[in-house]
Amino acid sequence: MTHPTRPQPPEPGRAVVARLVPADGRELPFGGAEIEALASGGIARATLRHLFVNDADAPLEATYHTPIPDGAAISGYAFLIGNRRSVGVIERRERSRERYQAAVRGGHTAALLVEKPGPFFTQRIGNIPPGTEVICELRLEHRLDWINGAYHWRFPTVIASPHRPAIGAGEAPVLEVDVLETTPPARASLELRIEGAAGDPASHTHRILCRDQGPARVVTLADENGCRLDRDLVVSWPAIAPAWLDAQRPSDPTSAGQSLAGADGLRGEADALRRILAREQVDERPARERQTAIERLGLDHRIATPRTSWVAVSTEETVDPDEPAQRVTIPQEKPFAVSAESTRPDPADRAGEAKRIPALRRSRGDAVATSGGSR
């Protein structure tokens, strides 16, 4: 069954601070994204994959800012080079950075996922070997929004207004993010499996397709080439009643997880619920408590926080540790319906900047591994 919908602009009144930068003939190493998600019991569990490509003849370190859904708990991190998978561990923030730096100095490929204010996350992927593709994989869980008898799933693909304050908003720092003047060819694919829908899913942001798969509904993008990374992906569907999570509104991670584990048909969501509630406790902690308590929540529940980070390291050396690496920070696509001031840095300001690899390459969806389910 096919249900195309017409894209609409985002909600008005959202301030965005963005800085346009020229491509300057560079080829940026970001190859695209893939989102696979399961929505069930008021919870969404998603796997987000990013493809990074090094076409240069030297090792590459890439930095990429990654937006995530509001209130999401990042509960897993890994990367793949060919068929070799390196699984991340959660560490105290300082320790994770030390492990990453030591691994890169030793010639290993390593990936570091660090939370920034917003929240959004910065990925650093060090020692991407020449002529190689690396897939970074984030596993995350978050609540669905229950609004007027329907669930809403929202997934950001660009750092925009929800992740930065308006200009002049008190003393809050204004986040500036580089965005490209031109439209990059990197795109995102989606497969969202919905359990318990009482009607057809719809989207006001993208054209979608919907098919039945047993008792579930599976949503994909109507464009087989995927979507641009310039706005949130939003899908909504009617439900007969809110799930246990929204009806009970629990707050304690441990007791709520135990209660959910005992509810009919919801045992599989218990661990996800514990992590989501732990993440919500992190966000609710006042500034004076943003040290020991937040670190403890991150370590106990194995989630990324301002005090805990994910780090993954290859078991074997992948590059010559004595060979200098190129470094590039990847600009993002300009957010939909947003204006930005163009800026071309003075050449003198680039004197110490590392050589950047040459023009955005196409997203390679066939190179991205999947974790099951039909596509």
Secondary structure, DSSP 8 states (H G I E B T S, - for coil): -----------SS----EEEE--TT-B--EEEEEEEEEEETTEEEEEEEEEEEE-SSS-EEEEEEEE--TT-EEEEEEEEETTEEEE-EEEEHHHHHHHHHHHHHTTEEEEEEEEETTTEEEEEEEEE-TTEEEEEEEEEEEE-EEETTEEEEEE-SS--GGGS--TT-TT-----EEEESS--S-EEEEEEEESS-SS--B-SSS-EEEEEETTEEEEEESSTT-EESSS-EEEEEE-SS--HHHHH----HHHHHHHHHTSTT-GGGHHHHHHHHHHHHHHHS-GGGTTHHHHHHHHHHT--BTTEEEEEEEEEE-S-TTS--EEEE--B---TT---EE----GGGGTT-----BS-----GGGS---SS--
